[in-house]
Amino acid sequence: MNVSFVANGIDDCPVIQLDKHTRPNGNITVVEDNITVPFDIRRVYYLYDVPGGEERGGHAHRNLYQLIVAASGSFDVILDDGKKRRTVSLNRPYYGLLIRPGIWRELNNFSSGAVSLVLASELYDEGDYIREYSDFLREKRSV
């Protein structure tokens, strides 16, 4: 088991202010691997058209790091380390939530038109997911 999985808590998941370059003809925010985020970006995906009242996430990762950004609209991210829970509201495209391995996450309260942009440290690997909360708690407490 990855030692950081067990050691990471919700307080190790900061909201990072991303560089925002403002111009009269529009703004730009740049994210660079190992500069803006503490990992190599290996995968990028986004969630959109989430129906009202629906949730996404509901899992943890053993090794994966993620930066979650509200590219458009807003949503909440509930973080859980097996001992504490914290809700982070994302509603600006120049703020990103860094989620470390070993943190259960749920995304909810999506506004109309919300887009959740996710930058990930690894390619998709089903074996890295913990999809049952009881399994997550068991793994967190096993060390």
PyRosetta script that sets phi, psi and omega in degrees:
from pyrosetta import init, pose_from_sequence

init()
pose = pose_from_sequence("MNVSFVANGIDDCPVIQLDKHTRPNGNITVVEDNITVPFDIRRVYYLYDVPGGEERGGHAHRNLYQLIVAASGSFDVILDDGKKRRTVSLNRPYYGLLIRPGIWRELNNFSSGAVSLVLASELYDEGDYIREYSDFLREKRSV")
pose.set_psi(1, 142.8)
pose.set_omega(1, 177.1)
pose.set_phi(2, -66.6)
pose.set_psi(2, 123.4)
pose.set_omega(2, -179.1)
pose.set_phi(3, -60.6)
pose.set_psi(3, -37.6)
pose.set_omega(3, -179.4)
pose.set_phi(4, -64.2)
pose.set_psi(4, -25.6)
pose.set_omega(4, 177.3)
pose.set_phi(5, -56.6)
pose.set_psi(5, -48.1)
pose.set_omega(5, -176.8)
pose.set_phi(6, -75.7)
pose.set_psi(6, -40.5)
pose.set_omega(6, -173.4)
pose.set_phi(7, -72.0)
pose.set_psi(7, -28.9)
pose.set_omega(7, -175.3)
pose.set_phi(8, -71.5)
pose.set_psi(8, 135.7)
pose.set_omega(8, 175.5)
pose.set_phi(9, -124.2)
pose.set_psi(9, 175.5)
pose.set_omega(9, -177.2)
pose.set_phi(10, -63.8)
pose.set_psi(10, -25.3)
pose.set_omega(10, 178.4)
pose.set_phi(11, -72.6)
pose.set_psi(11, -11.5)
pose.set_omega(11, 177.0)
pose.set_phi(12, -90.9)
pose.set_psi(12, 10.9)
pose.set_omega(12, -178.3)
pose.set_phi(13, -117.0)
pose.set_psi(13, 83.1)
pose.set_omega(13, -176.3)
pose.set_phi(14, -81.9)
pose.set_psi(14, 156.8)
pose.set_omega(14, 167.2)
pose.set_phi(15, -87.8)
pose.set_psi(15, 125.4)
pose.set_omega(15, -177.0)
pose.set_phi(16, -104.8)
pose.set_psi(16, 127.7)
pose.set_omega(16, 173.6)
pose.set_phi(17, -81.5)
pose.set_psi(17, 120.4)
pose.set_omega(17, -178.7)
pose.set_phi(18, -86.9)
pose.set_psi(18, 152.2)
pose.set_omega(18, 178.1)
pose.set_phi(19, -60.5)
pose.set_psi(19, 129.2)
pose.set_omega(19, 177.7)
pose.set_phi(20, -118.2)
pose.set_psi(20, 118.7)
pose.set_omega(20, 179.1)
pose.set_phi(21, -104.9)
pose.set_psi(21, 111.7)
pose.set_omega(21, -175.4)
pose.set_phi(22, -95.4)
pose.set_psi(22, 131.6)
pose.set_omega(22, 176.9)
pose.set_phi(23, -133.5)
pose.set_psi(23, 156.8)
pose.set_omega(23, 177.9)
pose.set_phi(24, -59.3)
pose.set_psi(24, -28.1)
pose.set_omega(24, -178.0)
pose.set_phi(25, -98.7)
pose.set_psi(25, 15.5)
pose.set_omega(25, 176.4)
pose.set_phi(26, 131.3)
pose.set_psi(26, 163.8)
pose.set_omega(26, -177.6)
pose.set_phi(27, -104.9)
pose.set_psi(27, 158.3)
pose.set_omega(27, 175.5)
pose.set_phi(28, -139.5)
pose.set_psi(28, 139.7)
pose.set_omega(28, 173.3)
pose.set_phi(29, -123.9)
pose.set_psi(29, 132.5)
pose.set_omega(29, -178.0)
pose.set_phi(30, -114.7)
pose.set_psi(30, 136.0)
pose.set_omega(30, 174.9)
pose.set_phi(31, -121.0)
pose.set_psi(31, 125.1)
pose.set_omega(31, -179.0)
pose.set_phi(32, -122.4)
pose.set_psi(32, 136.7)
pose.set_omega(32, -179.3)
pose.set_phi(33, -65.8)
pose.set_psi(33, 142.6)
pose.set_omega(33, -179.1)
pose.set_phi(34, 60.5)
pose.set_psi(34, 10.4)
pose.set_omega(34, 173.0)
pose.set_phi(35, -121.3)
pose.set_psi(35, -63.6)
pose.set_omega(35, 177.7)
pose.set_phi(36, -77.5)
pose.set_psi(36, -39.4)
pose.set_omega(36, 179.1)
pose.set_phi(37, -118.9)
pose.set_psi(37, 150.1)
pose.set_omega(37, -176.1)
pose.set_phi(38, -85.5)
pose.set_psi(38, 40.1)
pose.set_omega(38, 178.5)
pose.set_phi(39, -157.7)
pose.set_psi(39, 163.4)
pose.set_omega(39, 171.3)
pose.set_phi(40, -76.4)
pose.set_psi(40, 131.8)
pose.set_omega(40, 177.7)
pose.set_phi(41, -83.0)
pose.set_psi(41, 115.2)
pose.set_omega(41, -177.3)
pose.set_phi(42, -109.1)
pose.set_psi(42, -16.3)
pose.set_omega(42, -176.0)
pose.set_phi(43, -152.9)
pose.set_psi(43, 140.8)
pose.set_omega(43, 177.0)
pose.set_phi(44, -131.1)
pose.set_psi(44, 132.6)
pose.set_omega(44, 173.8)
pose.set_phi(45, -147.8)
pose.set_psi(45, 166.9)
pose.set_omega(45, 179.3)
pose.set_phi(46, -142.8)
pose.set_psi(46, 148.6)
pose.set_omega(46, 177.6)
pose.set_phi(47, -106.1)
pose.set_psi(47, 138.4)
pose.set_omega(47, 179.8)
pose.set_phi(48, -156.7)
pose.set_psi(48, 168.2)
pose.set_omega(48, -177.8)
pose.set_phi(49, 54.3)
pose.set_psi(49, 36.7)
pose.set_omega(49, 177.2)
pose.set_phi(50, -75.3)
pose.set_psi(50, 120.6)
pose.set_omega(50, -178.5)
pose.set_phi(51, -62.3)
pose.set_psi(51, 149.2)
pose.set_omega(51, 178.3)
pose.set_phi(52, -52.9)
pose.set_psi(52, 136.1)
pose.set_omega(52, 178.4)
pose.set_phi(53, 83.7)
pose.set_psi(53, -7.8)
pose.set_omega(53, -179.4)
pose.set_phi(54, -85.2)
pose.set_psi(54, 157.3)
pose.set_omega(54, 176.4)
pose.set_phi(55, -119.9)
pose.set_psi(55, 155.2)
pose.set_omega(55, 173.7)
pose.set_phi(56, -126.9)
pose.set_psi(56, 175.5)
pose.set_omega(56, -178.6)
pose.set_phi(57, 80.9)
pose.set_psi(57, -124.4)
pose.set_omega(57, -178.0)
pose.set_phi(58, 71.3)
pose.set_psi(58, 43.5)
pose.set_omega(58, 179.1)
pose.set_phi(59, -162.2)
pose.set_psi(59, 173.6)
pose.set_omega(59, 173.5)
pose.set_phi(60, -131.9)
pose.set_psi(60, 166.6)
pose.set_omega(60, 176.1)
pose.set_phi(61, -121.9)
pose.set_psi(61, 145.9)
pose.set_omega(61, 178.5)
pose.set_phi(62, -79.9)
pose.set_psi(62, -36.8)
pose.set_omega(62, -174.1)
pose.set_phi(63, -129.4)
pose.set_psi(63, -15.9)
pose.set_omega(63, -171.2)
pose.set_phi(64, -79.6)
pose.set_psi(64, 135.3)
pose.set_omega(64, 168.9)
pose.set_phi(65, -100.8)
pose.set_psi(65, 146.4)
pose.set_omega(65, 177.5)
pose.set_phi(66, -138.8)
pose.set_psi(66, 149.1)
pose.set_omega(66, 166.8)
pose.set_phi(67, -117.8)
pose.set_psi(67, 121.2)
pose.set_omega(67, -179.0)
pose.set_phi(68, -109.0)
pose.set_psi(68, 129.1)
pose.set_omega(68, -177.0)
pose.set_phi(69, -127.5)
pose.set_psi(69, 137.1)
pose.set_omega(69, 170.8)
pose.set_phi(70, -82.8)
pose.set_psi(70, 88.5)
pose.set_omega(70, -177.9)
pose.set_phi(71, -64.1)
pose.set_psi(71, -27.7)
pose.set_omega(71, 176.4)
pose.set_phi(72, -153.2)
pose.set_psi(72, 144.6)
pose.set_omega(72, 178.4)
pose.set_phi(73, 70.5)
pose.set_psi(73, -151.8)
pose.set_omega(73, -176.7)
pose.set_phi(74, -148.9)
pose.set_psi(74, 160.3)
pose.set_omega(74, 174.6)
pose.set_phi(75, -166.6)
pose.set_psi(75, 166.5)
pose.set_omega(75, 177.9)
pose.set_phi(76, -108.2)
pose.set_psi(76, 146.8)
pose.set_omega(76, 173.8)
pose.set_phi(77, -119.7)
pose.set_psi(77, 120.8)
pose.set_omega(77, 176.6)
pose.set_phi(78, -96.3)
pose.set_psi(78, 121.5)
pose.set_omega(78, 179.4)
pose.set_phi(79, -104.2)
pose.set_psi(79, 141.9)
pose.set_omega(79, -177.8)
pose.set_phi(80, -145.2)
pose.set_psi(80, 124.5)
pose.set_omega(80, 178.7)
pose.set_phi(81, -106.6)
pose.set_psi(81, 13.3)
pose.set_omega(81, -179.2)
pose.set_phi(82, 93.2)
pose.set_psi(82, -14.6)
pose.set_omega(82, 178.2)
pose.set_phi(83, -123.2)
pose.set_psi(83, -39.9)
pose.set_omega(83, -178.0)
pose.set_phi(84, -129.8)
pose.set_psi(84, 155.4)
pose.set_omega(84, 175.1)
pose.set_phi(85, -124.7)
pose.set_psi(85, 148.7)
pose.set_omega(85, 178.3)
pose.set_phi(86, -148.2)
pose.set_psi(86, 140.4)
pose.set_omega(86, 176.6)
pose.set_phi(87, -107.8)
pose.set_psi(87, 129.7)
pose.set_omega(87, 177.6)
pose.set_phi(88, -116.4)
pose.set_psi(88, 124.4)
pose.set_omega(88, 176.7)
pose.set_phi(89, -93.7)
pose.set_psi(89, 125.4)
pose.set_omega(89, 177.3)
pose.set_phi(90, -109.4)
pose.set_psi(90, 127.1)
pose.set_omega(90, -177.9)
pose.set_phi(91, -150.9)
pose.set_psi(91, 14.7)
pose.set_omega(91, 177.6)
pose.set_phi(92, -135.7)
pose.set_psi(92, 136.7)
pose.set_omega(92, -177.2)
pose.set_phi(93, -74.3)
pose.set_psi(93, -1.8)
pose.set_omega(93, 178.3)
pose.set_phi(94, -110.1)
pose.set_psi(94, 19.0)
pose.set_omega(94, 170.8)
pose.set_phi(95, -124.1)
pose.set_psi(95, 137.1)
pose.set_omega(95, 177.6)
pose.set_phi(96, -130.7)
pose.set_psi(96, 143.1)
pose.set_omega(96, 177.9)
pose.set_phi(97, -98.6)
pose.set_psi(97, 118.3)
pose.set_omega(97, 177.5)
pose.set_phi(98, -85.3)
pose.set_psi(98, 121.0)
pose.set_omega(98, 177.8)
pose.set_phi(99, -114.2)
pose.set_psi(99, 123.4)
pose.set_omega(99, -178.9)
pose.set_phi(100, -91.1)
pose.set_psi(100, 166.3)
pose.set_omega(100, 176.6)
pose.set_phi(101, -58.6)
pose.set_psi(101, 150.8)
pose.set_omega(101, 175.3)
pose.set_phi(102, 82.7)
pose.set_psi(102, 19.9)
pose.set_omega(102, 178.6)
pose.set_phi(103, -120.4)
pose.set_psi(103, 123.8)
pose.set_omega(103, 174.8)
pose.set_phi(104, -75.1)
pose.set_psi(104, 136.7)
pose.set_omega(104, -179.6)
pose.set_phi(105, -134.8)
pose.set_psi(105, 143.7)
pose.set_omega(105, 174.1)
pose.set_phi(106, -134.8)
pose.set_psi(106, 136.8)
pose.set_omega(106, 177.6)
pose.set_phi(107, -112.5)
pose.set_psi(107, 130.0)
pose.set_omega(107, 179.9)
pose.set_phi(108, -151.7)
pose.set_psi(108, -175.3)
pose.set_omega(108, 177.2)
pose.set_phi(109, 59.4)
pose.set_psi(109, 41.7)
pose.set_omega(109, -179.6)
pose.set_phi(110, -70.4)
pose.set_psi(110, 130.7)
pose.set_omega(110, 173.2)
pose.set_phi(111, -76.4)
pose.set_psi(111, 163.9)
pose.set_omega(111, 175.9)
pose.set_phi(112, -61.6)
pose.set_psi(112, 130.4)
pose.set_omega(112, 178.8)
pose.set_phi(113, 80.3)
pose.set_psi(113, 8.7)
pose.set_omega(113, -179.0)
pose.set_phi(114, -66.5)
pose.set_psi(114, 142.6)
pose.set_omega(114, 174.5)
pose.set_phi(115, -128.7)
pose.set_psi(115, 121.3)
pose.set_omega(115, 177.3)
pose.set_phi(116, -101.2)
pose.set_psi(116, 113.2)
pose.set_omega(116, 179.1)
pose.set_phi(117, -95.4)
pose.set_psi(117, 128.9)
pose.set_omega(117, -178.2)
pose.set_phi(118, -123.3)
pose.set_psi(118, 125.3)
pose.set_omega(118, 174.3)
pose.set_phi(119, -106.6)
pose.set_psi(119, 126.4)
pose.set_omega(119, -172.8)
pose.set_phi(120, -121.2)
pose.set_psi(120, 150.2)
pose.set_omega(120, -176.6)
pose.set_phi(121, -81.6)
pose.set_psi(121, -13.4)
pose.set_omega(121, -176.0)
pose.set_phi(122, -137.5)
pose.set_psi(122, 159.4)
pose.set_omega(122, 170.5)
pose.set_phi(123, -69.0)
pose.set_psi(123, 163.7)
pose.set_omega(123, 179.8)
pose.set_phi(124, -58.8)
pose.set_psi(124, 131.0)
pose.set_omega(124, 177.2)
pose.set_phi(125, -145.9)
pose.set_psi(125, 104.3)
pose.set_omega(125, -178.2)
pose.set_phi(126, -55.2)
pose.set_psi(126, -32.0)
pose.set_omega(126, -179.8)
pose.set_phi(127, -67.2)
pose.set_psi(127, -15.0)
pose.set_omega(127, 179.4)
pose.set_phi(128, -84.9)
pose.set_psi(128, -14.3)
pose.set_omega(128, -177.1)
pose.set_phi(129, -84.2)
pose.set_psi(129, 143.5)
pose.set_omega(129, 165.6)
pose.set_phi(130, -117.9)
pose.set_psi(130, 112.2)
pose.set_omega(130, -171.0)
pose.set_phi(131, -101.9)
pose.set_psi(131, -12.1)
pose.set_omega(131, 178.1)
pose.set_phi(132, -109.5)
pose.set_psi(132, 128.6)
pose.set_omega(132, -176.7)
pose.set_phi(133, -61.4)
pose.set_psi(133, -37.5)
pose.set_omega(133, 179.2)
pose.set_phi(134, -64.0)
pose.set_psi(134, -36.5)
pose.set_omega(134, 176.3)
pose.set_phi(135, -67.7)
pose.set_psi(135, -39.0)
pose.set_omega(135, 177.0)
pose.set_phi(136, -58.9)
pose.set_psi(136, -49.3)
pose.set_omega(136, -179.7)
pose.set_phi(137, -61.5)
pose.set_psi(137, -40.7)
pose.set_omega(137, -179.7)
pose.set_phi(138, -62.9)
pose.set_psi(138, -43.8)
pose.set_omega(138, 179.5)
pose.set_phi(139, -67.8)
pose.set_psi(139, -38.8)
pose.set_omega(139, 179.7)
pose.set_phi(140, -64.6)
pose.set_psi(140, -34.8)
pose.set_omega(140, -175.6)
pose.set_phi(141, -91.7)
pose.set_psi(141, -5.5)
pose.set_omega(141, -174.6)
pose.set_phi(142, -75.8)
pose.set_psi(142, -12.7)
pose.set_omega(142, -178.9)
pose.set_phi(143, -110.8)
pose.dump_pdb("model.pdb")
